[in-house]
Amino acid sequence: MATMTEQNALVATVKAWPERTRTFYNDVRTEMRKVTAPSWKEVRATTTVVVITVAIFALYFFVIELIIQHGLTALLNYFKVR
């Protein structure tokens, strides 16, 4: 069974919940007023950067994979039992 001190702490926590919740939502509202959405020009620019970067990485990994594949094939053919 919980001691009287633990019960008092629990009651104090439960009583403080509405005020803490109100404070939290007020803080969220204050911070959300500072948020700005990007313009369409900014969205297009960053999307273009992402698409180009993904394409470059895809090409890079494709070339690396081809090099490894040809190297491994040559190595296996070299040690192949005749």
ROSE-4610 file (N, C-alpha, C; in Angstrom, 1 decimal, always signed):
// ROSE-4610
residu = [M/M/M/A/A/A/T/T/T/M/M/M/T/T/T/E/E/E/Q/Q/Q/N/N/N/A/A/A/L/L/L/V/V/V/A/A/A/T/T/T/V/V/V/K/K/K/A/A/A/W/W/W/P/P/P/E/E/E/R/R/R/T/T/T/R/R/R/T/T/T/F/F/F/Y/Y/Y/N/N/N/D/D/D/V/V/V/R/R/R/T/T/T/E/E/E/M/M/M/R/R/R/K/K/K/V/V/V/T/T/T/A/A/A/P/P/P/S/S/S/W/W/W/K/K/K/E/E/E/V/V/V/R/R/R/A/A/A/T/T/T/T/T/T/T/T/T/V/V/V/V/V/V/V/V/V/I/I/I/T/T/T/V/V/V/A/A/A/I/I/I/F/F/F/A/A/A/L/L/L/Y/Y/Y/F/F/F/F/F/F/V/V/V/I/I/I/E/E/E/L/L/L/I/I/I/I/I/I/Q/Q/Q/H/H/H/G/G/G/L/L/L/T/T/T/A/A/A/L/L/L/L/L/L/N/N/N/Y/Y/Y/F/F/F/K/K/K/V/V/V/R/R/R]
num = [1/1/1/2/2/2/3/3/3/4/4/4/5/5/5/6/6/6/7/7/7/8/8/8/9/9/9/10/10/10/11/11/11/12/12/12/13/13/13/14/14/14/15/15/15/16/16/16/17/17/17/18/18/18/19/19/19/20/20/20/21/21/21/22/22/22/23/23/23/24/24/24/25/25/25/26/26/26/27/27/27/28/28/28/29/29/29/30/30/30/31/31/31/32/32/32/33/33/33/34/34/34/35/35/35/36/36/36/37/37/37/38/38/38/39/39/39/40/40/40/41/41/41/42/42/42/43/43/43/44/44/44/45/45/45/46/46/46/47/47/47/48/48/48/49/49/49/50/50/50/51/51/51/52/52/52/53/53/53/54/54/54/55/55/55/56/56/56/57/57/57/58/58/58/59/59/59/60/60/60/61/61/61/62/62/62/63/63/63/64/64/64/65/65/65/66/66/66/67/67/67/68/68/68/69/69/69/70/70/70/71/71/71/72/72/72/73/73/73/74/74/74/75/75/75/76/76/76/77/77/77/78/78/78/79/79/79/80/80/80/81/81/81/82/82/82]
x = [+0.8/+0.0/+0.9/+0.5/+1.2/+1.2/+2.3/+2.4/+1.6/+1.4/+0.7/+1.5/+2.8/+3.6/+3.4/+3.5/+3.3/+1.9/+0.9/-0.5/-0.6/+0.0/+0.0/+0.7/+1.8/+2.6/+1.7/+1.0/+0.2/-1.0/-1.6/-2.7/-2.2/-1.0/-0.5/-0.2/+0.3/+0.6/-0.7/-1.8/-3.0/-3.7/-3.6/-4.1/-3.4/-2.1/-1.3/-1.4/-2.0/-2.1/-2.9/-4.0/-4.7/-3.9/-3.3/-2.5/-1.2/-0.6/+0.5/+0.1/-1.1/-1.6/-1.9/-2.5/-2.8/-1.5/-0.5/+0.8/+1.4/+1.4/+1.9/+1.3/+0.0/-0.7/-0.5/-0.4/+0.0/+1.4/+2.3/+3.7/+3.7/+2.9/+2.8/+2.2/+1.2/+0.6/+1.6/+2.3/+3.3/+4.4/+4.9/+5.9/+5.4/+4.1/+3.6/+3.4/+3.2/+3.1/+4.4/+5.5/+6.9/+7.1/+6.4/+6.6/+6.1/+6.9/+6.5/+6.6/+5.7/+5.7/+6.6/+7.3/+8.1/+7.3/+7.8/+7.1/+7.2/+6.4/+6.4/+7.8/+8.4/+9.7/+10.8/+10.7/+11.6/+11.4/+10.1/+9.8/+10.3/+10.1/+10.6/+12.1/+12.8/+14.2/+14.8/+14.2/+14.7/+14.4/+13.2/+12.8/+13.8/+14.1/+15.1/+16.4/+16.9/+18.2/+18.1/+17.0/+16.9/+16.8/+16.1/+16.0/+17.3/+18.1/+19.4/+20.4/+20.3/+21.2/+20.9/+19.7/+19.3/+19.8/+19.6/+20.1/+21.6/+22.3/+23.8/+24.2/+23.6/+23.9/+23.5/+22.4/+22.0/+23.0/+23.5/+24.5/+25.8/+26.2/+27.4/+27.4/+26.3/+26.2/+26.0/+25.4/+25.3/+26.7/+27.5/+28.9/+29.7/+29.6/+30.4/+30.0/+28.6/+28.1/+28.6/+28.7/+29.2/+30.7/+31.5/+32.9/+33.1/+32.3/+32.4/+32.0/+30.9/+30.4/+31.4/+32.0/+33.0/+34.2/+34.6/+35.8/+35.6/+34.4/+34.1/+34.0/+33.4/+33.2/+34.6/+35.5/+36.8/+37.6/+37.4/+38.1/+37.6/+36.3/+35.7/+36.1/+36.1/+36.6/+38.0/+38.8/+40.3/+40.5/+39.7/+39.9/+38.9/+38.3/+37.3/+38.1/+37.5/+38.1/+37.9/+39.0/+38.9/+38.8]
y = [-1.2/+0.0/+1.2/+2.3/+3.5/+4.3/+4.9/+5.7/+7.0/+7.8/+9.0/+10.1/+10.1/+11.0/+10.7/+9.4/+9.0/+9.4/+9.2/+9.6/+11.1/+11.9/+13.3/+13.8/+13.1/+13.4/+13.1/+12.0/+11.6/+12.6/+13.0/+14.0/+15.3/+15.7/+17.0/+16.9/+15.8/+15.6/+15.7/+15.0/+15.0/+16.4/+17.1/+18.5/+19.5/+19.2/+20.1/+19.9/+18.7/+18.4/+19.4/+19.9/+20.9/+22.1/+22.6/+23.8/+23.6/+22.4/+22.1/+21.9/+21.3/+21.1/+22.5/+23.4/+24.7/+25.4/+25.4/+26.0/+25.4/+24.1/+23.4/+23.9/+24.0/+24.4/+25.9/+26.7/+28.1/+28.2/+27.4/+27.5/+27.0/+26.0/+25.5/+26.5/+27.2/+28.2/+29.4/+29.8/+30.8/+30.4/+29.2/+28.7/+28.6/+28.2/+28.0/+29.3/+30.4/+31.7/+32.1/+31.5/+31.8/+31.0/+30.0/+29.1/+29.8/+29.7/+30.1/+29.0/+29.0/+28.0/+28.5/+27.5/+28.0/+28.4/+29.2/+29.7/+28.5/+28.6/+27.6/+27.6/+28.8/+28.9/+28.1/+28.3/+27.5/+26.0/+25.7/+24.2/+23.6/+24.3/+23.8/+23.7/+24.7/+24.7/+23.6/+23.4/+22.3/+20.9/+20.8/+19.5/+19.2/+20.2/+20.0/+19.6/+20.2/+19.8/+18.3/+17.9/+16.5/+15.6/+15.9/+14.9/+14.8/+15.9/+15.8/+15.1/+15.3/+14.6/+13.1/+12.7/+11.3/+10.6/+11.4/+10.8/+10.7/+11.6/+11.5/+10.3/+10.1/+9.0/+7.7/+7.6/+6.4/+6.0/+7.0/+6.8/+6.3/+6.9/+6.6/+5.1/+4.7/+3.4/+2.4/+2.7/+1.9/+1.6/+2.6/+2.4/+1.6/+1.9/+1.1/-0.4/-0.6/-2.0/-2.7/-2.0/-2.6/-3.0/-2.1/-2.4/-3.6/-3.6/-4.8/-6.1/-6.0/-7.2/-7.7/-6.8/-7.3/-7.8/-7.2/-7.6/-9.0/-9.2/-10.5/-11.6/-11.2/-12.2/-12.6/-11.6/-11.9/-12.8/-12.5/-13.3/-14.7/-14.9/-16.2/-17.0/-16.4/-17.0/-17.4/-16.6/-16.9/-18.2/-18.4/-19.5/-20.7/-20.6/-21.6/-22.9/-24.0/-25.3/-25.7/-26.1/-26.3/-27.8]
z = [+0.0/+0.0/+0.0/-0.7/-0.8/+0.5/+0.8/+2.0/+1.7/+2.8/+2.7/+1.9/+2.0/+1.2/-0.3/-0.7/-2.1/-2.6/-1.7/-2.1/-2.4/-1.5/-1.6/-2.9/-3.2/-4.4/-5.7/-5.6/-6.7/-6.9/-5.8/-5.8/-6.4/-6.0/-6.4/-7.9/-8.4/-9.8/-10.6/-10.1/-10.9/-10.9/-9.7/-9.7/-10.6/-10.8/-11.6/-13.1/-13.5/-14.9/-15.7/-15.3/-16.2/-16.4/-15.4/-15.6/-16.5/-16.3/-17.1/-18.6/-18.8/-20.1/-20.8/-20.1/-20.6/-20.9/-20.1/-20.3/-21.6/-21.7/-22.9/-24.2/-24.2/-25.4/-25.7/-24.7/-24.9/-25.5/-25.0/-25.6/-27.0/-27.3/-28.7/-29.6/-29.2/-30.0/-30.2/-29.2/-29.4/-30.4/-30.3/-31.2/-32.7/-32.8/-34.1/-34.8/-34.1/-34.7/-35.4/-34.9/-35.5/-36.8/-37.0/-38.2/-39.4/-40.5/-41.8/-42.8/-43.7/-44.8/-45.9/-46.6/-47.7/-48.9/-49.7/-50.9/-52.0/-53.0/-54.1/-54.8/-54.9/-55.5/-54.7/-53.4/-52.5/-52.5/-52.6/-52.7/-53.9/-55.1/-56.4/-56.3/-55.8/-55.8/-54.9/-53.8/-52.9/-53.5/-54.1/-54.8/-55.9/-56.7/-57.8/-57.3/-56.2/-55.6/-55.2/-54.5/-54.1/-55.2/-56.3/-57.4/-58.1/-58.3/-58.9/-58.0/-56.7/-55.8/-55.8/-55.8/-55.9/-57.2/-58.3/-59.6/-59.6/-59.1/-59.0/-58.2/-57.0/-56.2/-56.8/-57.5/-58.2/-59.3/-60.1/-61.1/-60.5/-59.4/-58.7/-58.2/-57.6/-57.1/-58.2/-59.3/-60.5/-61.0/-61.2/-61.7/-60.7/-59.4/-58.4/-58.5/-58.6/-58.6/-59.9/-61.0/-62.2/-62.1/-61.5/-61.3/-60.4/-59.3/-58.4/-59.1/-59.9/-60.6/-61.6/-62.4/-63.3/-62.7/-61.6/-60.9/-60.3/-59.7/-59.0/-60.1/-61.2/-62.3/-62.9/-63.0/-63.5/-62.5/-61.2/-60.2/-60.1/-60.2/-60.2/-61.5/-62.6/-63.8/-63.8/-63.1/-63.0/-62.2/-61.1/-60.2/-60.6/-61.7/-62.1/-62.4/-62.0/-62.3/-63.7/-64.4/-65.9/-66.1]
